């Protein structure tokens, strides 16, 4: 049977750079084609990605490469927001998940690791991070449609369906996933029921397995994908179950943290401040062009070429002619001299954190099964760094006696977006995934001695005391979950006969180890994932009617909400007596 004709579009919305790729299912080869022409990319023909940056002004905004265009005239200070108007917005993706910033505090030494406080101040009046992300994603989508129109004709989408696959960090909180979905929906990239979210390392792994290492990684082997991006480093380990007739893998370990290449940029700025003085750097920021030139030279050249080799004893960085020659500060002809040792000092704290995460991942695989890791695949923009590859290879070789290979696949920078398209072509099966956190619901239990007295309450229908805020855990961190697994959350509700039969249930989560999960739903480690509004009125005629000793009648209802966990999102269905009555009417994520 032939496949339904559609265009699969993958979108990798990154912290520092974003990419788009697509494939036509009517093509015999289903070739994956990355978009490599971008507006404003002067002198940068055919680049895989575009900066994840915005610049708002009085008439609108510029995005991507165009955001580098500094407005004519001086910057104007806005007393209400405390930051210059026309400020370029970077790292907006990380503003969607401030919980990651809190989790990462103290790991890589910086007072404000990402400068997010200043970015928040620079948000345009009346706009929240989700609004800025919406504007950016809409620009990505509109540009993609323009490119596709040149192949398929104007307004081709009226006859050929488009299926969007959007990647997100595996470490993302449920709230951040929801904000991403909200932004995508408002940008016109499909509703939350049509848009598919994919974990970034999963997409990268699928690309590597299907297009790069078909012969190198064999059935039975376990490998780690280290997706080192701009903001996050995601780690996932997979075991290869089969290659024919379809590639089949399962997750065996997950991990990650906030230690991407943005930290290098921040550490480099700190290094420059110490060398030439914060007052000079602040003046460069005020003028913007010199600061932008300096950071661009580090980000696009020095950071990418540093190998810690003998021919790199001395390097230099363009300061944009903003600093006078100074022998003490080692500035000459507008360039700052940097030694090999100083570059190591910028890199090493971030590299050490990544090494810690990778070692932790390898050891987790060994503890959780009889598998052992054979290969580490470095992907993502930061994953392309030759210095990161060298440090990781040397450290892993010394720690694990040369038993583990460290590889950097070609197209490592665009591996995620290419993998997103492959996911849409349905050429890979993820047999199971590891739950990254525990999920459950709060309930009431019959009162027993030892429960907290403040949660004791009387139930007039059953005529007994209950204890509220008790937890029932349906998924525990580390559980193996497949996409076909039905996680049935059972609920028991009592309703007066004249009740509208509508109820709201709250799905809760905890990041605590599975053997130390909390029983009290009010515990500070437990947080809300989403609220589910369920309408039971459609089954009113099937409900059990009961009567208490006072002759008061009521409905005694047991029903189930069936949760399925996919790569990076949930779906819910309402069941009663084993019969499915459709999707839950509302799923509002916190």
HELIX and SHEET records of a PDB file:
HELIX    1   1 UNK A   64  UNK A   68  5                                   5    
HELIX    2   2 UNK A   92  UNK A   96  5                                   5    
HELIX    3   3 UNK A   98  UNK A  104  1                                   7    
HELIX    4   4 UNK A  116  UNK A  121  1                                   6    
HELIX    5   5 UNK A  129  UNK A  152  1                                  24    
HELIX    6   6 UNK A  156  UNK A  158  5                                   3    
HELIX    7   7 UNK A  174  UNK A  186  1                                  13    
HELIX    8   8 UNK A  200  UNK A  211  1                                  12    
HELIX    9   9 UNK A  262  UNK A  276  1                                  15    
HELIX   10  10 UNK A  278  UNK A  287  1                                  10    
HELIX   11  11 UNK A  289  UNK A  297  1                                   9    
HELIX   12  12 UNK A  298  UNK A  302  3                                   5    
HELIX   13  13 UNK A  303  UNK A  305  1                                   3    
HELIX   14  14 UNK A  310  UNK A  312  5                                   3    
HELIX   15  15 UNK A  340  UNK A  368  1                                  29    
HELIX   16  16 UNK A  382  UNK A  384  5                                   3    
HELIX   17  17 UNK A  386  UNK A  399  1                                  14    
HELIX   18  18 UNK A  412  UNK A  414  5                                   3    
HELIX   19  19 UNK A  415  UNK A  424  1                                  10    
HELIX   20  20 UNK A  453  UNK A  455  5                                   3    
HELIX   21  21 UNK A  514  UNK A  516  5                                   3    
HELIX   22  22 UNK A  537  UNK A  542  5                                   6    
SHEET    1   A 5 UNK A  33  UNK A  34  0                                        
SHEET    2   A 5 UNK A  17  UNK A  24 -1                                        
SHEET    3   A 5 UNK A   6  UNK A  12 -1                                        
SHEET    4   A 5 UNK A 161  UNK A 168  1                                        
SHEET    5   A 5 UNK A 196  UNK A 199  1                                        
SHEET    1   B 3 UNK A  33  UNK A  34  0                                        
SHEET    2   B 3 UNK A  17  UNK A  24 -1                                        
SHEET    3   B 3 UNK A  50  UNK A  51 -1                                        
SHEET    1   C 3 UNK A  60  UNK A  63  0                                        
SHEET    2   C 3 UNK A  54  UNK A  57 -1                                        
SHEET    3   C 3 UNK A  88  UNK A  89 -1                                        
SHEET    1   D 2 UNK A  77  UNK A  78  0                                        
SHEET    2   D 2 UNK A  83  UNK A  84 -1                                        
SHEET    1   E 7 UNK A 405  UNK A 408  0                                        
SHEET    2   E 7 UNK A 373  UNK A 379  1                                        
SHEET    3   E 7 UNK A 222  UNK A 228  1                                        
SHEET    4   E 7 UNK A 233  UNK A 242 -1                                        
SHEET    5   E 7 UNK A 247  UNK A 257 -1                                        
SHEET    6   E 7 UNK A 428  UNK A 434  1                                        
SHEET    7   E 7 UNK A 480  UNK A 481 -1                                        
SHEET    1   F 3 UNK A 314  UNK A 318  0                                        
SHEET    2   F 3 UNK A 335  UNK A 339 -1                                        
SHEET    3   F 3 UNK A 331  UNK A 332 -1                                        
SHEET    1   G 6 UNK A 456  UNK A 459  0                                        
SHEET    2   G 6 UNK A 464  UNK A 475 -1                                        
SHEET    3   G 6 UNK A 438  UNK A 446 -1                                        
SHEET    4   G 6 UNK A 502  UNK A 510 -1                                        
SHEET    5   G 6 UNK A 526  UNK A 535 -1                                        
SHEET    6   G 6 UNK A 586  UNK A 589 -1                                        
SHEET    1   H 3 UNK A 487  UNK A 496  0                                        
SHEET    2   H 3 UNK A 553  UNK A 565 -1                                        
SHEET    3   H 3 UNK A 544  UNK A 547 -1                                        
SHEET    1   I 4 UNK A 487  UNK A 496  0                                        
SHEET    2   I 4 UNK A 553  UNK A 565 -1                                        
SHEET    3   I 4 UNK A 570  UNK A 576 -1                                        
SHEET    4   I 4 UNK A 579  UNK A 583 -1                                        
END                                                                             
